[in-house]
Amino acid sequence: MEVSERTALFSMAINLVIFAIKYLSASASGSIALKAEAFHTLADFIASSTVFIGLKIAKRKTKSFPYGLYKIENLMSVFISLIILYTGYEIVLEVINTNTIEIRNTGYAILSLLASMAITFWFSRYEKKIGKKMNSPILLADAAHIRSDVLSNIVVLAAVLTASIGFQFDKIAAFIVVGFIAKTGIQILIDGVRVLLDASLDYETLSKVEKIITDIP
């Protein structure tokens, strides 16, 4: 197994562990925002899975597919993005239909969030380092995506901290996290559809390609 494939597999394992930590913490605390963040991490796990599968499948070539089966990854991405968006929709319904609940075990929730943030930040730096070393755009993109999750963790942490002093920010935080989930789903959907429909590169990139070609006799 190549380094890029091992890193993608490591990303899947990390996201699955963080999902378990957050989900158990959400169950113990009753925080809807923390539950939403757990499913946000689950969406990241699914995204990391497509990275791993894409790296494995893309290299396979047949007589019918001499350039490889790379578009299967994008086909899967479109399907997965719809699941992610539906998850966000279900969380919105839960937030709307659930009465305000007093958050319990705030200390446990805070510790789990801090641990998740530390793991996320460390792994994003590690994956970025490997991505640069391997010159792998898919690993660099995954590292940037994972690093951006620290922001949603901060939102949920703020909700839990304010709950401990009597201010209920949990539902608002849950809506904010749903925004992050929707952003993840929409970005995966757009990227997948663009490749499946053979969208053109941007003008700047095309110009660079043209210049490289014309500069070589």
Phi, psi and chi 1 to 4 in degrees:
 res  aa     phi    psi   chi1   chi2   chi3   chi4
   1 MET       -  130.8 -172.5 -178.6  -68.8      -
   2 GLU   -71.3  163.0  -65.8 -178.9   -1.3      -
   3 VAL   -60.1  -42.5  174.9      -      -      -
   4 SER   -61.9  -38.7   57.9      -      -      -
   5 GLU   -70.0  -40.3  -67.7  173.9   -4.6      -
   6 ARG   -64.1  -39.0  -74.4 -157.2  -58.9  -90.5
   7 THR   -65.6  -42.5  -55.3      -      -      -
   8 ALA   -63.0  -39.8      -      -      -      -
   9 LEU   -66.6  -38.3 -160.3   59.7      -      -
  10 PHE   -63.1  -40.4 -167.9   20.1      -      -
  11 SER   -60.4  -42.5  176.9      -      -      -
  12 MET   -60.9  -45.4  -70.0  168.0   59.7      -
  13 ALA   -64.0  -43.1      -      -      -      -
  14 ILE   -60.2  -47.8  -70.9  -73.4      -      -
  15 ASN   -64.0  -35.9  -80.5  -46.4      -      -
  16 LEU   -68.0  -39.9 -161.2   57.9      -      -
  17 VAL   -65.1  -44.8  168.0      -      -      -
  18 ILE   -64.4  -38.9  -66.7  174.7      -      -
  19 PHE   -58.9  -45.6  165.2   72.5      -      -
  20 ALA   -62.1  -43.4      -      -      -      -
  21 ILE   -60.3  -48.4  -68.5  171.1      -      -
  22 LYS   -68.0  -40.6  -71.4  178.5 -179.3  176.6
  23 TYR   -66.4  -43.1 -170.6   81.1      -      -
  24 LEU   -64.1  -39.1  -70.2  171.9      -      -
  25 SER   -67.2  -38.9 -178.8      -      -      -
  26 ALA   -64.4  -39.8      -      -      -      -
  27 SER   -65.4  -38.0  -60.4      -      -      -
  28 ALA   -74.5  -32.4      -      -      -      -
  29 SER   -96.0  -24.2   64.6      -      -      -
  30 GLY    80.6   10.1      -      -      -      -
  31 SER   -77.6  120.5  169.9      -      -      -
  32 ILE   -69.3  -36.4  -60.1  174.3      -      -
  33 ALA   -63.1  -40.9      -      -      -      -
  34 LEU   -69.0  -35.5 -171.5   49.0      -      -
  35 LYS   -65.4  -42.0 -176.4  178.0  179.8 -179.4
  36 ALA   -61.9  -41.2      -      -      -      -
  37 GLU   -66.0  -33.6  179.7   55.2   29.2      -
  38 ALA   -62.1  -43.9      -      -      -      -
  39 PHE   -72.9  -25.0  -79.1  100.4      -      -
  40 HIS   -64.0  -41.9 -176.9 -154.8      -      -
  41 THR   -66.4  -36.5  -58.4      -      -      -
  42 LEU   -63.0  -37.6 -176.6   61.8      -      -
  43 ALA   -62.6  -37.4      -      -      -      -
  44 ASP   -65.8  -37.2  -68.5  -21.2      -      -
  45 PHE   -61.9  -43.0  166.1   74.4      -      -
  46 ILE   -64.5  -41.1  -64.7  169.7      -      -
  47 ALA   -63.5  -41.6      -      -      -      -
  48 SER   -64.3  -33.2  -62.9      -      -      -
  49 SER   -63.9  -39.6  -59.0      -      -      -
  50 THR   -67.7  -32.8   63.5      -      -      -
  51 VAL   -62.4  -47.9  171.1      -      -      -
  52 PHE   -64.1  -47.9  178.1   72.8      -      -
  53 ILE   -63.3  -39.0  -66.3  168.2      -      -
  54 GLY   -61.6  -43.5      -      -      -      -
  55 LEU   -63.8  -34.6  -71.7  167.4      -      -
  56 LYS   -75.9  -44.6  -65.4  -69.5  -74.8 -174.6
  57 ILE   -78.8  -37.9  -67.5  176.0      -      -
  58 ALA   -55.5  -30.1      -      -      -      -
  59 LYS   -82.1  -13.5  -64.8  179.7  -66.4 -175.3
  60 ARG   -77.4  125.9  -64.7 -173.5  179.1 -180.0
  61 LYS  -122.6  144.7  -61.0  177.5 -178.8  180.0
  62 THR  -132.4  176.0   65.7      -      -      -
  63 LYS   -62.9  -36.3  -70.7 -178.3  178.9  179.1
  64 SER   -78.1  -27.1  -60.2      -      -      -
  65 PHE  -127.0   74.3  -60.6   94.2      -      -
  66 PRO   -65.6  -19.3   24.3  -33.9      -      -
  67 TYR   -95.8    4.1  -61.5  108.0      -      -
  68 GLY    96.6  172.5      -      -      -      -
  69 LEU  -103.2   37.4  -59.2  172.1      -      -
  70 TYR   -61.7  -26.1   64.2   94.4      -      -
  71 LYS   -75.2  -14.4  -76.0 -164.5  176.2 -178.9
  72 ILE   -62.2  -37.1  -71.6 -179.7      -      -
  73 GLU   -58.4  -43.4  175.9 -167.1   -7.0      -
  74 ASN   -71.1  -35.2  -57.2  101.7      -      -
  75 LEU   -63.7  -42.3 -171.3   62.6      -      -
  76 MET   -64.9  -38.6  -72.0  176.5   57.7      -
  77 SER   -60.8  -41.4  -65.7      -      -      -
  78 VAL   -62.6  -45.4  169.9      -      -      -
  79 PHE   -63.3  -44.7  177.0   68.9      -      -
  80 ILE   -66.0  -37.7  -72.8  165.9      -      -
  81 SER   -61.2  -36.1   68.0      -      -      -
  82 LEU   -66.9  -37.3  -63.2  176.8      -      -
  83 ILE   -64.6  -42.9  -64.1  174.8      -      -
  84 ILE   -61.7  -45.4  -68.4  170.8      -      -
  85 LEU   -64.1  -37.5  -68.9  171.1      -      -
  86 TYR   -66.5  -37.0 -178.9   74.8      -      -
  87 THR   -59.9  -43.9  -59.0      -      -      -
  88 GLY   -60.2  -40.9      -      -      -      -
  89 TYR   -62.2  -42.8  168.5   73.5      -      -
  90 GLU   -64.5  -38.5  -74.9  -69.7  -36.5      -
  91 ILE   -65.7  -40.6  -66.9  170.5      -      -
  92 VAL   -59.0  -44.4  167.8      -      -      -
  93 LEU   -61.4  -40.9  -71.1 -177.7      -      -
  94 GLU   -64.7  -41.8 -176.8  174.0   -7.3      -
  95 VAL   -61.9  -43.5  173.3      -      -      -
  96 ILE   -67.0  -41.6  -67.4  171.6      -      -
  97 ASN   -90.0   -4.6  -64.1  -35.4      -      -
  98 THR  -101.9  132.8  -56.5      -      -      -
  99 ASN   -71.0  158.0  -65.3  -35.0      -      -
 100 THR   -60.7  126.1  -58.5      -      -      -
 101 ILE  -112.5  135.6  -59.7  172.7      -      -
 102 GLU   -71.8  127.6 -174.9  176.8  -11.1      -
 103 ILE   -74.6  131.0  -62.5  177.8      -      -
 104 ARG  -104.3  164.9  -47.7  175.9  -61.3  -84.9
 105 ASN    47.4   49.1  -57.6  -45.7      -      -
 106 THR   -61.9  -33.0   54.3      -      -      -
 107 GLY   -61.0  -43.3      -      -      -      -
 108 TYR   -65.6  -41.5  178.2   66.1      -      -
 109 ALA   -63.7  -42.2      -      -      -      -
 110 ILE   -64.4  -43.8  -69.5  167.6      -      -
 111 LEU   -63.2  -41.8  -76.4  174.6      -      -
 112 SER   -65.8  -37.2   66.8      -      -      -
 113 LEU   -68.8  -43.2  -78.3  164.8      -      -
 114 LEU   -63.1  -40.4  -70.4  173.9      -      -
 115 ALA   -64.7  -42.8      -      -      -      -
 116 SER   -62.7  -42.2  -61.4      -      -      -
 117 MET   -64.2  -41.3  -71.8  167.3   67.2      -
 118 ALA   -64.6  -44.4      -      -      -      -
 119 ILE   -64.5  -44.1  -65.1  169.3      -      -
 120 THR   -61.5  -47.0  -61.4      -      -      -
 121 PHE   -63.9  -43.8 -177.5   72.7      -      -
 122 TRP   -62.9  -45.9  167.1   79.5      -      -
 123 PHE   -68.9  -35.5 -178.7   73.3      -      -
 124 SER   -61.6  -38.7   68.6      -      -      -
 125 ARG   -67.9  -40.5  -66.5 -169.4   65.7 -177.8
 126 TYR   -63.7  -47.1  169.1   77.3      -      -
 127 GLU   -66.0  -36.2 -170.4  172.9   30.5      -
 128 LYS   -63.5  -41.6 -176.4  179.5  179.3 -179.4
 129 LYS   -62.2  -45.3 -178.5 -179.7  177.2 -178.7
 130 ILE   -66.2  -40.5  -62.6  -64.3      -      -
 131 GLY   -60.6  -41.0      -      -      -      -
 132 LYS   -68.2  -41.6  -76.9 -176.4  174.8  179.9
 133 LYS   -64.0  -40.4 -176.0  178.4  179.3 -178.9
 134 MET   -89.5   -5.0  -60.1  -64.5  -63.4      -
 135 ASN    54.3   48.9 -166.4   27.2      -      -
 136 SER  -108.7  106.5  171.8      -      -      -
 137 PRO   -60.2  -35.3  -21.2   32.4      -      -
 138 ILE   -69.1  -35.5 -161.9  166.1      -      -
 139 LEU   -73.7  -38.8  -70.9  180.0      -      -
 140 LEU   -63.7  -39.6  -70.8  171.3      -      -
 141 ALA   -66.4  -41.8      -      -      -      -
 142 ASP   -65.1  -38.3 -167.7   50.9      -      -
 143 ALA   -64.2  -42.8      -      -      -      -
 144 ALA   -64.5  -38.9      -      -      -      -
 145 HIS   -66.0  -44.1  174.1   68.3      -      -
 146 ILE   -64.4  -40.6  -69.7  173.2      -      -
 147 ARG   -62.9  -35.4 -171.4  166.2   59.1 -108.2
 148 SER   -67.6  -18.5   67.8      -      -      -
 149 ASP   -68.7  -18.1  -68.5  -15.6      -      -
 150 VAL   -58.8  -33.4  174.4      -      -      -
 151 LEU   -63.1  -45.6  -65.1  173.5      -      -
 152 SER   -67.6  -33.1   59.4      -      -      -
 153 ASN   -63.6  -38.5  -81.0  -79.2      -      -
 154 ILE   -64.0  -39.7  -69.5  172.0      -      -
 155 VAL   -60.5  -46.9  171.5      -      -      -
 156 VAL   -67.4  -39.6  179.1      -      -      -
 157 LEU   -60.3  -40.5 -178.8   60.5      -      -
 158 ALA   -62.4  -39.6      -      -      -      -
 159 ALA   -64.0  -42.8      -      -      -      -
 160 VAL   -68.8  -42.0  174.5      -      -      -
 161 LEU   -64.0  -42.9  -73.3  170.6      -      -
 162 THR   -69.4  -29.4   52.4      -      -      -
 163 ALA   -65.4  -31.8      -      -      -      -
 164 SER   -69.2  -16.7   62.7      -      -      -
 165 ILE  -109.8   13.3   58.6  174.1      -      -
 166 GLY    95.8    2.4      -      -      -      -
 167 PHE  -101.2  120.6 -177.9   72.1      -      -
 168 GLN   -88.7  100.3  -65.8  -61.5  -32.8      -
 169 PHE  -110.6    3.8  177.3   58.1      -      -
 170 ASP   -61.3  -47.8 -164.2   53.8      -      -
 171 LYS   -65.9  -40.0  -78.1 -165.6  171.2 -174.3
 172 ILE   -63.3  -42.9  -62.1  171.2      -      -
 173 ALA   -63.1  -38.0      -      -      -      -
 174 ALA   -62.0  -42.2      -      -      -      -
 175 PHE   -62.7  -39.1  -84.0  117.8      -      -
 176 ILE   -63.9  -43.1  -66.2  171.8      -      -
 177 VAL   -64.4  -38.7  173.1      -      -      -
 178 VAL   -58.6  -34.8  167.7      -      -      -
 179 GLY   -61.1  -41.5      -      -      -      -
 180 PHE   -64.5  -40.9  -77.8  103.4      -      -
 181 ILE   -62.4  -45.3  -66.4  172.5      -      -
 182 ALA   -62.0  -41.0      -      -      -      -
 183 LYS   -60.8  -43.7 -177.1  176.6 -179.8  -67.6
 184 THR   -61.1  -49.2  -61.3      -      -      -
 185 GLY   -62.0  -44.4      -      -      -      -
 186 ILE   -66.5  -40.8  -69.2  168.8      -      -
 187 GLN   -63.6  -43.9 -171.9   59.6   57.4      -
 188 ILE   -63.1  -40.9  -66.5  172.6      -      -
 189 LEU   -62.9  -47.8  177.3   63.0      -      -
 190 ILE   -62.3  -45.8  -69.4  171.6      -      -
 191 ASP   -61.0  -43.0  -69.6  -16.0      -      -
 192 GLY   -65.7  -45.5      -      -      -      -
 193 VAL   -65.4  -39.6  168.4      -      -      -
 194 ARG   -59.4  -43.0  -79.0 -179.2   61.6   83.5
 195 VAL   -70.3  -42.6  175.0      -      -      -
 196 LEU   -62.9  -32.5  -68.9  173.5      -      -
 197 LEU   -94.2    7.5  -63.4 -179.7      -      -
 198 ASP    54.6   50.8  -67.4  -40.7      -      -
 199 ALA   -65.9  148.7      -      -      -      -
 200 SER   -75.2  154.9  173.9      -      -      -
 201 LEU   -68.8  163.3  -67.2  170.3      -      -
 202 ASP   -67.8  158.8   60.3  -84.3      -      -
 203 TYR   -59.2  -40.1  180.0   76.5      -      -
 204 GLU   -61.3  -45.2 -175.8 -178.3   -8.2      -
 205 THR   -66.0  -42.1  -56.2      -      -      -
 206 LEU   -60.6  -39.3  -73.8  173.0      -      -
 207 SER   -64.3  -40.6  -62.4      -      -      -
 208 LYS   -63.9  -42.9  -72.9  179.3 -178.8  178.1
 209 VAL   -60.6  -45.8  172.0      -      -      -
 210 GLU   -60.3  -42.2 -176.3 -179.2   14.3      -
 211 LYS   -64.9  -42.1 -173.6  177.1 -175.1  -55.5
 212 ILE   -61.3  -42.3  -68.3  168.5      -      -
 213 ILE   -65.4  -47.7  -67.3  169.7      -      -
 214 THR   -71.0  -22.9   55.0      -      -      -
 215 ASP   -78.8  -13.6  -75.9  -11.2      -      -
 216 ILE  -100.8  118.8  -60.2  173.3      -      -
 217 PRO   -58.9      -  -20.4   32.4      -      -
